[in-house]
């Protein structure tokens, strides 16, 4: 094993990139892992055919393809879909006042079949349609 062969440098750099990815805890979104793999494969092929120039061309081409096309694919697969919880999902919804609300005393609002405690800046009589602005604990803030 002749370490003066530049293809070994590519292989070592690839291994270091993968190790860095593991140590970072996939914080880079697998980019270092994939680029490291490109370096390892390109260095190995360059070593087999005894051509560092071919290795460098492969690194450049495969890295460009990954960055141009593959990166978006990987990012989409790694994306975590967030779903609103019941409390978050209620913000912006409309409800009906079923117990009078004043600025000093909370009342009650019916939203999607559920009755909630509600407060407002002004008095709202029963039967008035309101919109939920925020949630604090079990109390809705309406307007």
N, CA, C and O atoms as CSV, one atom per row, in Angstrom:
chain,resi,resn,atom,element,x,y,z
A,1,UNK,N,N,0.848,-1.183,0.000
A,1,UNK,CA,C,0.000,0.000,0.000
A,1,UNK,C,C,0.887,1.237,0.000
A,1,UNK,O,O,1.557,1.534,0.989
A,2,UNK,N,N,0.884,1.935,-1.090
A,2,UNK,CA,C,1.708,3.128,-1.260
A,2,UNK,C,C,0.875,4.360,-0.914
A,2,UNK,O,O,0.045,4.785,-1.717
A,3,UNK,N,N,1.085,4.941,0.276
A,3,UNK,CA,C,0.302,6.089,0.705
A,3,UNK,C,C,0.614,7.355,-0.071
A,3,UNK,O,O,-0.085,8.359,0.069
A,4,UNK,N,N,1.666,7.317,-0.894
A,4,UNK,CA,C,1.951,8.483,-1.725
A,4,UNK,C,C,0.959,8.566,-2.897
A,4,UNK,O,O,0.873,9.601,-3.558
A,5,UNK,N,N,0.221,7.495,-3.153
A,5,UNK,CA,C,-0.799,7.489,-4.193
A,5,UNK,C,C,-1.919,8.458,-3.774
A,5,UNK,O,O,-2.503,8.315,-2.701
A,6,UNK,N,N,-2.201,9.424,-4.621
A,6,UNK,CA,C,-3.197,10.448,-4.306
A,6,UNK,C,C,-4.604,9.883,-4.172
A,6,UNK,O,O,-5.452,10.504,-3.531
A,7,UNK,N,N,-4.871,8.734,-4.753
A,7,UNK,CA,C,-6.192,8.126,-4.616
A,7,UNK,C,C,-6.480,7.735,-3.167
A,7,UNK,O,O,-7.630,7.751,-2.728
A,8,UNK,N,N,-5.429,7.387,-2.435
A,8,UNK,CA,C,-5.621,7.070,-1.024
A,8,UNK,C,C,-6.060,8.318,-0.244
A,8,UNK,O,O,-6.816,8.220,0.723
A,9,UNK,N,N,-5.587,9.466,-0.669
A,9,UNK,CA,C,-5.999,10.713,-0.015
A,9,UNK,C,C,-7.508,10.897,-0.165
A,9,UNK,O,O,-8.181,11.296,0.785
A,10,UNK,N,N,-8.042,10.608,-1.355
A,10,UNK,CA,C,-9.486,10.711,-1.563
A,10,UNK,C,C,-10.235,9.736,-0.651
A,10,UNK,O,O,-11.248,10.091,-0.049
A,11,UNK,N,N,-9.730,8.517,-0.558
A,11,UNK,CA,C,-10.377,7.517,0.289
A,11,UNK,C,C,-10.354,7.945,1.752
A,11,UNK,O,O,-11.355,7.815,2.456
A,12,UNK,N,N,-9.213,8.454,2.207
A,12,UNK,CA,C,-9.097,8.912,3.593
A,12,UNK,C,C,-10.012,10.106,3.847
A,12,UNK,O,O,-10.656,10.173,4.894
A,13,UNK,N,N,-10.080,11.046,2.911
A,13,UNK,CA,C,-10.975,12.189,3.056
A,13,UNK,C,C,-12.436,11.736,3.116
A,13,UNK,O,O,-13.230,12.284,3.881
A,14,UNK,N,N,-12.782,10.742,2.313
A,14,UNK,CA,C,-14.137,10.198,2.343
A,14,UNK,C,C,-14.476,9.581,3.686
A,14,UNK,O,O,-15.564,9.788,4.222
A,15,UNK,N,N,-13.529,8.817,4.225
A,15,UNK,CA,C,-13.746,8.200,5.540
A,15,UNK,C,C,-13.885,9.275,6.613
A,15,UNK,O,O,-14.746,9.169,7.487
A,16,UNK,N,N,-13.055,10.300,6.557
A,16,UNK,CA,C,-13.133,11.399,7.529
A,16,UNK,C,C,-14.476,12.130,7.432
A,16,UNK,O,O,-15.043,12.523,8.452
A,17,UNK,N,N,-14.980,12.312,6.216
A,17,UNK,CA,C,-16.280,12.969,6.042
A,17,UNK,C,C,-17.396,12.140,6.666
A,17,UNK,O,O,-18.293,12.685,7.308
A,18,UNK,N,N,-17.343,10.835,6.478
A,18,UNK,CA,C,-18.364,9.954,7.063
A,18,UNK,C,C,-18.260,9.963,8.587
A,18,UNK,O,O,-19.280,10.016,9.275
A,19,UNK,N,N,-17.045,9.913,9.115
A,19,UNK,CA,C,-16.863,9.962,10.567
A,19,UNK,C,C,-17.380,11.294,11.116
A,19,UNK,O,O,-18.018,11.324,12.168
A,20,UNK,N,N,-17.108,12.388,10.412
A,20,UNK,CA,C,-17.601,13.704,10.853
A,20,UNK,C,C,-19.133,13.718,10.867
A,20,UNK,O,O,-19.744,14.277,11.777
A,21,UNK,N,N,-19.740,13.107,9.865
A,21,UNK,CA,C,-21.209,13.029,9.812
A,21,UNK,C,C,-21.750,12.272,11.021
A,21,UNK,O,O,-22.728,12.691,11.640
A,22,UNK,N,N,-21.117,11.177,11.344
A,22,UNK,CA,C,-21.553,10.375,12.494
A,22,UNK,C,C,-21.387,11.163,13.790
A,22,UNK,O,O,-22.272,11.148,14.646
A,23,UNK,N,N,-20.258,11.851,13.935
A,23,UNK,CA,C,-20.015,12.632,15.148
A,23,UNK,C,C,-20.966,13.810,15.274
A,23,UNK,O,O,-21.337,14.194,16.383
A,24,UNK,N,N,-21.362,14.387,14.147
A,24,UNK,CA,C,-22.290,15.525,14.179
A,24,UNK,C,C,-23.733,15.072,14.377
A,24,UNK,O,O,-24.613,15.900,14.612
A,25,UNK,N,N,-23.980,13.788,14.287
A,25,UNK,CA,C,-25.327,13.282,14.503
A,25,UNK,C,C,-26.276,13.603,13.364
A,25,UNK,O,O,-27.422,13.979,13.606
A,26,UNK,N,N,-25.839,13.468,12.175
A,26,UNK,CA,C,-26.623,13.695,10.960
A,26,UNK,C,C,-27.115,15.143,10.876
A,26,UNK,O,O,-28.124,15.421,10.228
A,27,UNK,N,N,-26.411,16.052,11.522
A,27,UNK,CA,C,-26.802,17.464,11.507
A,27,UNK,C,C,-26.689,18.076,10.118
A,27,UNK,O,O,-27.358,19.064,9.815
A,28,UNK,N,N,-25.848,17.493,9.277
A,28,UNK,CA,C,-25.683,18.042,7.929
A,28,UNK,C,C,-26.648,17.407,6.946
A,28,UNK,O,O,-26.558,17.668,5.747
A,29,UNK,N,N,-27.566,16.584,7.419
A,29,UNK,CA,C,-28.561,15.977,6.549
A,29,UNK,C,C,-27.997,14.937,5.608
A,29,UNK,O,O,-28.458,14.826,4.472
A,30,UNK,N,N,-27.028,14.182,6.037
A,30,UNK,CA,C,-26.377,13.119,5.274
A,30,UNK,C,C,-25.484,13.623,4.143
A,30,UNK,O,O,-24.952,12.818,3.379
A,31,UNK,N,N,-25.309,14.940,4.021
A,31,UNK,CA,C,-24.463,15.478,2.948
A,31,UNK,C,C,-23.035,14.960,3.061
A,31,UNK,O,O,-22.468,14.488,2.076
A,32,UNK,N,N,-22.450,15.044,4.252
A,32,UNK,CA,C,-21.072,14.572,4.424
A,32,UNK,C,C,-20.965,13.070,4.172
A,32,UNK,O,O,-19.969,12.594,3.627
A,33,UNK,N,N,-21.990,12.334,4.570
A,33,UNK,CA,C,-21.988,10.888,4.356
A,33,UNK,C,C,-21.962,10.569,2.853
A,33,UNK,O,O,-21.178,9.733,2.406
A,34,UNK,N,N,-22.807,11.227,2.095
A,34,UNK,CA,C,-22.887,10.949,0.652
A,34,UNK,C,C,-21.645,11.449,-0.078
A,34,UNK,O,O,-21.103,10.744,-0.929
A,35,UNK,N,N,-21.191,12.653,0.244
A,35,UNK,CA,C,-19.968,13.168,-0.382
A,35,UNK,C,C,-18.778,12.281,0.008
A,35,UNK,O,O,-17.914,12.004,-0.824
A,36,UNK,N,N,-18.733,11.842,1.254
A,36,UNK,CA,C,-17.671,10.920,1.682
A,36,UNK,C,C,-17.703,9.631,0.878
A,36,UNK,O,O,-16.659,9.115,0.478
A,37,UNK,N,N,-18.891,9.118,0.643
A,37,UNK,CA,C,-19.033,7.914,-0.185
A,37,UNK,C,C,-18.551,8.144,-1.606
A,37,UNK,O,O,-17.913,7.276,-2.202
A,38,UNK,N,N,-18.856,9.314,-2.143
A,38,UNK,CA,C,-18.379,9.660,-3.494
A,38,UNK,C,C,-16.846,9.670,-3.523
A,38,UNK,O,O,-16.241,9.155,-4.462
A,39,UNK,N,N,-16.233,10.242,-2.517
A,39,UNK,CA,C,-14.761,10.279,-2.450
A,39,UNK,C,C,-14.173,8.875,-2.349
A,39,UNK,O,O,-13.194,8.556,-3.023
A,40,UNK,N,N,-14.776,8.038,-1.504
A,40,UNK,CA,C,-14.252,6.671,-1.323
A,40,UNK,C,C,-14.360,5.878,-2.620
A,40,UNK,O,O,-13.390,5.254,-3.050
A,41,UNK,N,N,-15.534,5.900,-3.244
A,41,UNK,CA,C,-15.736,5.135,-4.483
A,41,UNK,C,C,-14.834,5.663,-5.587
A,41,UNK,O,O,-14.214,4.878,-6.305
A,42,UNK,N,N,-14.752,6.977,-5.734
A,42,UNK,CA,C,-13.908,7.557,-6.781
A,42,UNK,C,C,-12.436,7.233,-6.552
A,42,UNK,O,O,-11.715,6.901,-7.493
A,43,UNK,N,N,-11.994,7.330,-5.307
A,43,UNK,CA,C,-10.600,6.987,-4.986
A,43,UNK,C,C,-10.301,5.527,-5.247
A,43,UNK,O,O,-9.231,5.186,-5.751
A,44,UNK,N,N,-11.255,4.651,-4.901
A,44,UNK,CA,C,-11.053,3.211,-5.121
A,44,UNK,C,C,-10.985,2.889,-6.612
A,44,UNK,O,O,-10.133,2.114,-7.047
A,45,UNK,N,N,-11.886,3.486,-7.390
A,45,UNK,CA,C,-11.863,3.242,-8.844
A,45,UNK,C,C,-10.581,3.806,-9.449
A,45,UNK,O,O,-9.968,3.179,-10.313
A,46,UNK,N,N,-10.178,4.988,-8.994
A,46,UNK,CA,C,-8.919,5.573,-9.466
A,46,UNK,C,C,-7.727,4.716,-9.118
A,46,UNK,O,O,-6.772,4.630,-9.890
A,47,UNK,N,N,-7.774,4.084,-7.968
A,47,UNK,CA,C,-6.683,3.194,-7.561
A,47,UNK,C,C,-6.645,1.958,-8.452
A,47,UNK,O,O,-5.571,1.515,-8.858
A,48,UNK,N,N,-7.828,1.396,-8.758
A,48,UNK,CA,C,-7.890,0.184,-9.586
A,48,UNK,C,C,-7.379,0.470,-11.002
A,48,UNK,O,O,-6.622,-0.322,-11.564
A,49,UNK,N,N,-7.796,1.606,-11.575
A,49,UNK,CA,C,-7.362,1.913,-12.954
A,49,UNK,C,C,-6.085,2.742,-12.977
A,49,UNK,O,O,-5.589,3.106,-14.043
A,50,UNK,N,N,-5.551,3.041,-11.776
A,50,UNK,CA,C,-4.289,3.767,-11.645
A,50,UNK,C,C,-4.340,5.153,-12.308
A,50,UNK,O,O,-3.445,5.521,-13.068
A,51,UNK,N,N,-5.402,5.910,-12.007
A,51,UNK,CA,C,-5.533,7.247,-12.581
A,51,UNK,C,C,-6.189,8.193,-11.577
A,51,UNK,O,O,-7.386,8.104,-11.308
A,52,UNK,N,N,-5.383,9.095,-11.034
A,52,UNK,CA,C,-5.902,10.098,-10.113
A,52,UNK,C,C,-6.791,11.097,-10.837
A,52,UNK,O,O,-7.762,11.592,-10.264
A,53,UNK,N,N,-6.468,11.397,-12.092
A,53,UNK,CA,C,-7.256,12.351,-12.872
A,53,UNK,C,C,-8.689,11.858,-13.059
A,53,UNK,O,O,-9.633,12.640,-12.941
A,54,UNK,N,N,-8.857,10.570,-13.349
A,54,UNK,CA,C,-10.200,9.994,-13.487
A,54,UNK,C,C,-10.934,10.097,-12.152
A,54,UNK,O,O,-12.128,10.396,-12.122
A,55,UNK,N,N,-10.235,9.854,-11.063
A,55,UNK,CA,C,-10.842,9.967,-9.734
A,55,UNK,C,C,-11.372,11.373,-9.496
A,55,UNK,O,O,-12.489,11.545,-9.007
A,56,UNK,N,N,-10.583,12.367,-9.835
A,56,UNK,CA,C,-10.996,13.756,-9.618
A,56,UNK,C,C,-12.193,14.136,-10.495
A,56,UNK,O,O,-13.089,14.857,-10.055
A,57,UNK,N,N,-12.199,13.648,-11.726
A,57,UNK,CA,C,-13.343,13.908,-12.606
A,57,UNK,C,C,-14.595,13.257,-12.021
A,57,UNK,O,O,-15.670,13.856,-12.027
A,58,UNK,N,N,-14.454,12.038,-11.520
A,58,UNK,CA,C,-15.593,11.346,-10.916
A,58,UNK,C,C,-16.103,12.085,-9.675
A,58,UNK,O,O,-17.310,12.229,-9.481
A,59,UNK,N,N,-15.184,12.545,-8.850
A,59,UNK,CA,C,-15.581,13.306,-7.665
A,59,UNK,C,C,-16.370,14.544,-8.092
A,59,UNK,O,O,-17.433,14.828,-7.540
A,60,UNK,N,N,-15.853,15.272,-9.066
A,60,UNK,CA,C,-16.508,16.496,-9.526
A,60,UNK,C,C,-17.888,16.203,-10.124
A,60,UNK,O,O,-18.865,16.872,-9.787
A,61,UNK,N,N,-17.970,15.218,-10.998
A,61,UNK,CA,C,-19.230,14.905,-11.671
A,61,UNK,C,C,-20.278,14.401,-10.675
A,61,UNK,O,O,-21.404,14.897,-10.648
A,62,UNK,N,N,-19.901,13.411,-9.857
A,62,UNK,CA,C,-20.872,12.850,-8.921
A,62,UNK,C,C,-21.279,13.852,-7.837
A,62,UNK,O,O,-22.432,13.860,-7.406
A,63,UNK,N,N,-20.353,14.686,-7.400
A,63,UNK,CA,C,-20.698,15.719,-6.420
A,63,UNK,C,C,-21.665,16.721,-7.026
A,63,UNK,O,O,-22.631,17.124,-6.376
A,64,UNK,N,N,-21.415,17.127,-8.262
A,64,UNK,CA,C,-22.316,18.060,-8.938
A,64,UNK,C,C,-23.707,17.445,-9.093
A,64,UNK,O,O,-24.713,18.104,-8.829
A,65,UNK,N,N,-23.764,16.188,-9.517
A,65,UNK,CA,C,-25.061,15.517,-9.686
A,65,UNK,C,C,-25.790,15.437,-8.344
A,65,UNK,O,O,-26.994,15.680,-8.269
A,66,UNK,N,N,-25.064,15.099,-7.304
A,66,UNK,CA,C,-25.692,15.012,-5.987
A,66,UNK,C,C,-26.224,16.372,-5.550
A,66,UNK,O,O,-27.365,16.479,-5.100
A,67,UNK,N,N,-25.406,17.406,-5.681
A,67,UNK,CA,C,-25.830,18.732,-5.234
A,67,UNK,C,C,-26.987,19.259,-6.087
A,67,UNK,O,O,-27.910,19.881,-5.560
A,68,UNK,N,N,-26.942,19.015,-7.400
A,68,UNK,CA,C,-27.976,19.529,-8.299
A,68,UNK,C,C,-29.289,18.760,-8.184
A,68,UNK,O,O,-30.361,19.361,-8.257
A,69,UNK,N,N,-29.223,17.455,-8.006
A,69,UNK,CA,C,-30.438,16.630,-8.059
A,69,UNK,C,C,-30.675,15.860,-6.763
A,69,UNK,O,O,-31.753,15.941,-6.174
A,70,UNK,N,N,-29.691,15.133,-6.334
A,70,UNK,CA,C,-29.861,14.207,-5.218
A,70,UNK,C,C,-30.100,14.873,-3.883
A,70,UNK,O,O,-30.817,14.330,-3.043
A,71,UNK,N,N,-29.515,16.040,-3.668
A,71,UNK,CA,C,-29.637,16.715,-2.376
A,71,UNK,C,C,-31.086,17.061,-2.076
A,71,UNK,O,O,-31.549,16.852,-0.955
A,72,UNK,N,N,-31.811,17.585,-3.057
A,72,UNK,CA,C,-33.225,17.916,-2.858
A,72,UNK,C,C,-34.019,16.656,-2.533
A,72,UNK,O,O,-34.903,16.680,-1.677
A,73,UNK,N,N,-33.706,15.561,-3.211
A,73,UNK,CA,C,-34.387,14.287,-2.961
A,73,UNK,C,C,-34.146,13.822,-1.532
A,73,UNK,O,O,-35.081,13.422,-0.837
A,74,UNK,N,N,-32.890,13.874,-1.093
A,74,UNK,CA,C,-32.551,13.440,0.262
A,74,UNK,C,C,-33.223,14.349,1.287
A,74,UNK,O,O,-33.766,13.859,2.276
A,75,UNK,N,N,-33.197,15.653,1.070
A,75,UNK,CA,C,-33.813,16.595,2.010
A,75,UNK,C,C,-35.312,16.337,2.129
A,75,UNK,O,O,-35.863,16.394,3.228
A,76,UNK,N,N,-35.977,16.052,1.007
A,76,UNK,CA,C,-37.411,15.756,1.042
A,76,UNK,C,C,-37.691,14.482,1.826
A,76,UNK,O,O,-38.670,14.413,2.569
A,77,UNK,N,N,-36.841,13.473,1.666
A,77,UNK,CA,C,-37.037,12.216,2.388
A,77,UNK,C,C,-36.769,12.378,3.883
A,77,UNK,O,O,-37.356,11.664,4.696
A,78,UNK,N,N,-35.896,13.302,4.249
A,78,UNK,CA,C,-35.567,13.516,5.656
A,78,UNK,C,C,-36.490,14.519,6.331
A,78,UNK,O,O,-36.466,14.653,7.555
A,79,UNK,N,N,-37.303,15.226,5.553
A,79,UNK,CA,C,-38.175,16.253,6.120
A,79,UNK,C,C,-39.172,15.623,7.083
A,79,UNK,O,O,-39.779,14.592,6.794
A,80,UNK,N,N,-39.323,16.260,8.216
A,80,UNK,CA,C,-40.260,15.791,9.220
A,80,UNK,C,C,-41.525,16.628,9.104
A,80,UNK,O,O,-41.491,17.848,9.259
A,81,UNK,N,N,-42.631,15.965,8.833
A,81,UNK,CA,C,-43.906,16.666,8.732
A,81,UNK,C,C,-44.417,16.954,10.136
A,81,UNK,O,O,-44.532,16.058,10.972
A,82,UNK,N,N,-44.716,18.212,10.373
A,82,UNK,CA,C,-45.267,18.577,11.670
A,82,UNK,C,C,-46.774,18.676,11.551
A,82,UNK,O,O,-47.308,19.216,10.583
A,83,UNK,N,N,-47.423,18.160,12.525
A,83,UNK,CA,C,-48.880,18.193,12.542
A,83,UNK,C,C,-49.317,18.992,13.755
A,83,UNK,O,O,-48.810,18.807,14.861
A,84,UNK,N,N,-50.265,19.880,13.526
A,84,UNK,CA,C,-50.736,20.688,14.632
A,84,UNK,C,C,-51.478,19.824,15.632
A,84,UNK,O,O,-52.235,18.923,15.271
A,85,UNK,N,N,-51.239,20.127,16.905
A,85,UNK,CA,C,-51.996,19.447,17.944
A,85,UNK,C,C,-53.373,20.071,18.030
A,85,UNK,O,O,-53.637,21.076,17.371
A,86,UNK,N,N,-54.247,19.499,18.822
A,86,UNK,CA,C,-55.599,20.031,18.942
A,86,UNK,C,C,-55.600,21.495,19.336
A,86,UNK,O,O,-56.366,22.287,18.787
A,87,UNK,N,N,-54.752,21.859,20.279
A,87,UNK,CA,C,-54.715,23.236,20.746
A,87,UNK,C,C,-54.217,24.161,19.646
A,87,UNK,O,O,-54.812,25.215,19.422
A,88,UNK,N,N,-53.141,23.796,18.953
A,88,UNK,CA,C,-52.612,24.637,17.879
A,88,UNK,C,C,-53.583,24.720,16.709
A,88,UNK,O,O,-53.695,25.768,16.073
A,89,UNK,N,N,-54.274,23.645,16.420
A,89,UNK,CA,C,-55.174,23.595,15.270
A,89,UNK,C,C,-56.394,24.475,15.463
A,89,UNK,O,O,-57.041,24.842,14.483
A,90,UNK,N,N,-56.725,24.821,16.686
A,90,UNK,CA,C,-57.930,25.600,16.947
A,90,UNK,C,C,-57.726,27.094,16.691
A,90,UNK,O,O,-58.696,27.825,16.492
A,91,UNK,N,N,-56.483,27.547,16.693
A,91,UNK,CA,C,-56.204,28.964,16.463
A,91,UNK,C,C,-56.627,29.336,15.041
A,91,UNK,O,O,-56.277,28.662,14.073
A,92,UNK,N,N,-57.393,30.433,14.944
A,92,UNK,CA,C,-57.897,30.887,13.655
A,92,UNK,C,C,-59.283,30.355,13.322
A,92,UNK,O,O,-59.912,30.818,12.370
A,93,UNK,N,N,-59.762,29.391,14.094
A,93,UNK,CA,C,-61.101,28.829,13.873
A,93,UNK,C,C,-62.155,29.760,14.449
A,93,UNK,O,O,-61.865,30.637,15.262
A,94,UNK,N,N,-63.390,29.540,14.003
A,94,UNK,CA,C,-64.514,30.333,14.509
A,94,UNK,C,C,-65.299,29.518,15.508
A,94,UNK,O,O,-65.368,28.292,15.420
A,95,UNK,N,N,-65.894,30.219,16.465
A,95,UNK,CA,C,-66.715,29.588,17.482
A,95,UNK,C,C,-67.893,30.477,17.818
A,95,UNK,O,O,-68.033,31.576,17.280
A,96,UNK,N,N,-68.745,29.987,18.722
A,96,UNK,CA,C,-69.935,30.715,19.127
A,96,UNK,C,C,-69.913,30.904,20.636
A,96,UNK,O,O,-69.668,29.959,21.385
A,97,UNK,N,N,-70.172,32.144,21.082
A,97,UNK,CA,C,-70.230,32.438,22.507
A,97,UNK,C,C,-71.483,31.775,23.068
A,97,UNK,O,O,-72.585,32.006,22.570
A,98,UNK,N,N,-71.320,30.949,24.106
A,98,UNK,CA,C,-72.481,30.304,24.731
A,98,UNK,C,C,-72.683,30.803,26.165
A,98,UNK,O,O,-73.729,30.561,26.767
A,99,UNK,N,N,-71.684,31.496,26.705
A,99,UNK,CA,C,-71.804,32.146,28.007
A,99,UNK,C,C,-71.100,33.490,27.889
A,99,UNK,O,O,-69.935,33.557,27.498
A,100,UNK,N,N,-71.804,34.546,28.225
A,100,UNK,CA,C,-71.336,35.925,28.080
A,100,UNK,C,C,-69.891,36.109,28.551
A,100,UNK,O,O,-69.491,35.590,29.593
A,101,UNK,N,N,-69.115,36.865,27.753
A,101,UNK,CA,C,-67.712,37.168,28.062
A,101,UNK,C,C,-67.601,38.660,28.307
A,101,UNK,O,O,-68.123,39.457,27.527
A,102,UNK,N,N,-66.926,39.048,29.382
A,102,UNK,CA,C,-66.610,40.461,29.613
A,102,UNK,C,C,-65.097,40.591,29.732
A,102,UNK,O,O,-64.372,39.600,29.816
A,103,UNK,N,N,-64.644,41.838,29.736
A,103,UNK,CA,C,-63.192,42.050,29.840
A,103,UNK,C,C,-62.672,41.644,31.216
A,103,UNK,O,O,-61.481,41.367,31.364
A,104,UNK,N,N,-63.549,41.605,32.232
A,104,UNK,CA,C,-63.124,41.216,33.571
A,104,UNK,C,C,-63.416,39.750,33.896
A,104,UNK,O,O,-62.794,39.176,34.790
A,105,UNK,N,N,-64.362,39.145,33.172
A,105,UNK,CA,C,-64.780,37.789,33.527
A,105,UNK,C,C,-64.861,36.907,32.281
A,105,UNK,O,O,-65.582,37.226,31.336
A,106,UNK,N,N,-64.116,35.793,32.282
A,106,UNK,CA,C,-64.197,34.888,31.140
A,106,UNK,C,C,-65.583,34.266,31.020
A,106,UNK,O,O,-66.337,34.166,31.988
A,107,UNK,N,N,-65.883,33.857,29.808
A,107,UNK,CA,C,-67.136,33.165,29.545
A,107,UNK,C,C,-66.823,31.833,28.887
A,107,UNK,O,O,-65.786,31.222,29.142
A,108,UNK,N,N,-67.758,31.388,28.021
A,108,UNK,CA,C,-67.541,30.115,27.342
A,108,UNK,C,C,-67.841,30.250,25.854
A,108,UNK,O,O,-68.710,31.015,25.436
A,109,UNK,N,N,-67.085,29.472,25.067
A,109,UNK,CA,C,-67.229,29.464,23.617
A,109,UNK,C,C,-67.298,28.017,23.170
A,109,UNK,O,O,-66.585,27.159,23.692
A,110,UNK,N,N,-68.172,27.749,22.190
A,110,UNK,CA,C,-68.251,26.405,21.614
A,110,UNK,C,C,-67.527,26.431,20.277
A,110,UNK,O,O,-67.874,27.198,19.379
A,111,UNK,N,N,-66.506,25.573,20.162
A,111,UNK,CA,C,-65.693,25.486,18.946
A,111,UNK,C,C,-65.643,24.033,18.520
A,111,UNK,O,O,-65.199,23.174,19.281
A,112,UNK,N,N,-66.095,23.753,17.312
A,112,UNK,CA,C,-66.094,22.402,16.754
A,112,UNK,C,C,-66.662,21.372,17.730
A,112,UNK,O,O,-66.107,20.288,17.903
A,113,UNK,N,N,-67.777,21.733,18.361
A,113,UNK,CA,C,-68.466,20.809,19.243
A,113,UNK,C,C,-67.925,20.744,20.657
A,113,UNK,O,O,-68.490,20.037,21.493
A,114,UNK,N,N,-66.854,21.454,20.951
A,114,UNK,CA,C,-66.266,21.452,22.287
A,114,UNK,C,C,-66.455,22.806,22.950
A,114,UNK,O,O,-66.385,23.848,22.298
A,115,UNK,N,N,-66.694,22.775,24.246
A,115,UNK,CA,C,-66.879,24.016,24.998
A,115,UNK,C,C,-65.562,24.376,25.673
A,115,UNK,O,O,-64.937,23.559,26.349
A,116,UNK,N,N,-65.161,25.642,25.464
A,116,UNK,CA,C,-63.898,26.143,25.996
A,116,UNK,C,C,-64.160,27.373,26.856
A,116,UNK,O,O,-65.114,28.116,26.623
A,117,UNK,N,N,-63.328,27.573,27.821
A,117,UNK,CA,C,-63.302,28.825,28.570
A,117,UNK,C,C,-62.689,29.862,27.641
A,117,UNK,O,O,-61.735,29.565,26.922
A,118,UNK,N,N,-63.235,31.087,27.650
A,118,UNK,CA,C,-62.745,32.105,26.722
A,118,UNK,C,C,-62.729,33.481,27.365
A,118,UNK,O,O,-63.574,33.806,28.199
A,119,UNK,N,N,-61.742,34.288,26.956
A,119,UNK,CA,C,-61.648,35.675,27.412
A,119,UNK,C,C,-61.521,36.583,26.200
A,119,UNK,O,O,-61.124,36.154,25.116
A,120,UNK,N,N,-61.871,37.863,26.412
A,120,UNK,CA,C,-61.804,38.851,25.332
A,120,UNK,C,C,-61.575,40.226,25.929
A,120,UNK,O,O,-61.749,40.425,27.132
A,121,UNK,N,N,-61.185,41.176,25.087
A,121,UNK,CA,C,-60.956,42.546,25.539
A,121,UNK,C,C,-62.255,43.311,25.744
A,121,UNK,O,O,-62.294,44.275,26.509
A,122,UNK,N,N,-63.314,42.890,25.070
A,122,UNK,CA,C,-64.590,43.588,25.188
A,122,UNK,C,C,-65.688,42.586,25.488
A,122,UNK,O,O,-65.486,41.374,25.407
A,123,UNK,N,N,-66.860,43.116,25.837
A,123,UNK,CA,C,-67.981,42.250,26.165
A,123,UNK,C,C,-68.535,41.596,24.893
A,123,UNK,O,O,-68.719,42.249,23.866
A,124,UNK,N,N,-68.791,40.298,24.993
A,124,UNK,CA,C,-69.373,39.535,23.890
A,124,UNK,C,C,-70.574,38.767,24.434
A,124,UNK,O,O,-70.448,37.965,25.359
A,125,UNK,N,N,-71.723,39.023,23.853
A,125,UNK,CA,C,-72.966,38.383,24.287
A,125,UNK,C,C,-73.081,36.971,23.721
A,125,UNK,O,O,-72.376,36.599,22.783
A,126,UNK,N,N,-73.984,36.198,24.312
A,126,UNK,CA,C,-74.258,34.844,23.823
A,126,UNK,C,C,-74.761,34.915,22.389
A,126,UNK,O,O,-75.501,35.828,22.024
A,127,UNK,N,N,-74.356,33.950,21.585
A,127,UNK,CA,C,-74.796,33.879,20.191
A,127,UNK,C,C,-73.899,34.627,19.218
A,127,UNK,O,O,-74.126,34.562,18.010
A,128,UNK,N,N,-72.885,35.335,19.709
A,128,UNK,CA,C,-71.961,36.085,18.854
A,128,UNK,C,C,-70.886,35.139,18.330
A,128,UNK,O,O,-70.333,34.333,19.078
A,129,UNK,N,N,-70.595,35.248,17.018
A,129,UNK,CA,C,-69.537,34.436,16.435
A,129,UNK,C,C,-68.192,35.105,16.708
A,129,UNK,O,O,-68.050,36.316,16.541
A,130,UNK,N,N,-67.216,34.318,17.126
A,130,UNK,CA,C,-65.884,34.832,17.457
A,130,UNK,C,C,-64.823,34.019,16.726
A,130,UNK,O,O,-65.085,32.925,16.226
A,131,UNK,N,N,-63.613,34.587,16.679
A,131,UNK,CA,C,-62.478,33.874,16.108
A,131,UNK,C,C,-61.419,33.716,17.187
A,131,UNK,O,O,-61.157,34.644,17.953
A,132,UNK,N,N,-60.813,32.535,17.244
A,132,UNK,CA,C,-59.815,32.236,18.263
A,132,UNK,C,C,-58.484,32.857,17.853
A,132,UNK,O,O,-57.983,32.602,16.758
A,133,UNK,N,N,-57.917,33.673,18.741
A,133,UNK,CA,C,-56.628,34.331,18.488
A,133,UNK,C,C,-55.467,33.543,19.065
A,133,UNK,O,O,-54.415,33.424,18.437
A,134,UNK,N,N,-55.660,33.003,20.266
A,134,UNK,CA,C,-54.576,32.272,20.932
A,134,UNK,C,C,-55.152,31.369,22.011
A,134,UNK,O,O,-56.343,31.413,22.316
A,135,UNK,N,N,-54.278,30.553,22.576
A,135,UNK,CA,C,-54.664,29.645,23.655
A,135,UNK,C,C,-53.632,29.777,24.764
A,135,UNK,O,O,-52.426,29.733,24.518
A,136,UNK,N,N,-54.118,29.939,25.978
A,136,UNK,CA,C,-53.236,30.001,27.139
A,136,UNK,C,C,-53.798,29.029,28.173
A,136,UNK,O,O,-54.821,29.303,28.800
A,137,UNK,N,N,-53.132,27.909,28.343
A,137,UNK,CA,C,-53.643,26.867,29.230
A,137,UNK,C,C,-54.908,26.273,28.635
A,137,UNK,O,O,-54.882,25.674,27.560
A,138,UNK,N,N,-56.036,26.450,29.358
A,138,UNK,CA,C,-57.323,25.959,28.841
A,138,UNK,C,C,-58.260,27.108,28.475
A,138,UNK,O,O,-59.456,26.907,28.269
A,139,UNK,N,N,-57.699,28.314,28.398
A,139,UNK,CA,C,-58.504,29.490,28.077
A,139,UNK,C,C,-58.173,29.999,26.679
A,139,UNK,O,O,-57.013,30.229,26.338
A,140,UNK,N,N,-59.227,30.168,25.879
A,140,UNK,CA,C,-59.059,30.728,24.535
A,140,UNK,C,C,-59.117,32.247,24.619
A,140,UNK,O,O,-59.862,32.809,25.421
A,141,UNK,N,N,-58.340,32.887,23.801
A,141,UNK,CA,C,-58.416,34.345,23.643
A,141,UNK,C,C,-59.149,34.560,22.326
A,141,UNK,O,O,-58.702,34.097,21.277
A,142,UNK,N,N,-60.288,35.273,22.385
A,142,UNK,CA,C,-61.133,35.434,21.195
A,142,UNK,C,C,-61.313,36.904,20.864
A,142,UNK,O,O,-61.058,37.795,21.673
A,143,UNK,N,N,-61.769,37.115,19.624
A,143,UNK,CA,C,-62.132,38.473,19.212
A,143,UNK,C,C,-63.348,38.409,18.323
A,143,UNK,O,O,-63.828,39.443,17.859
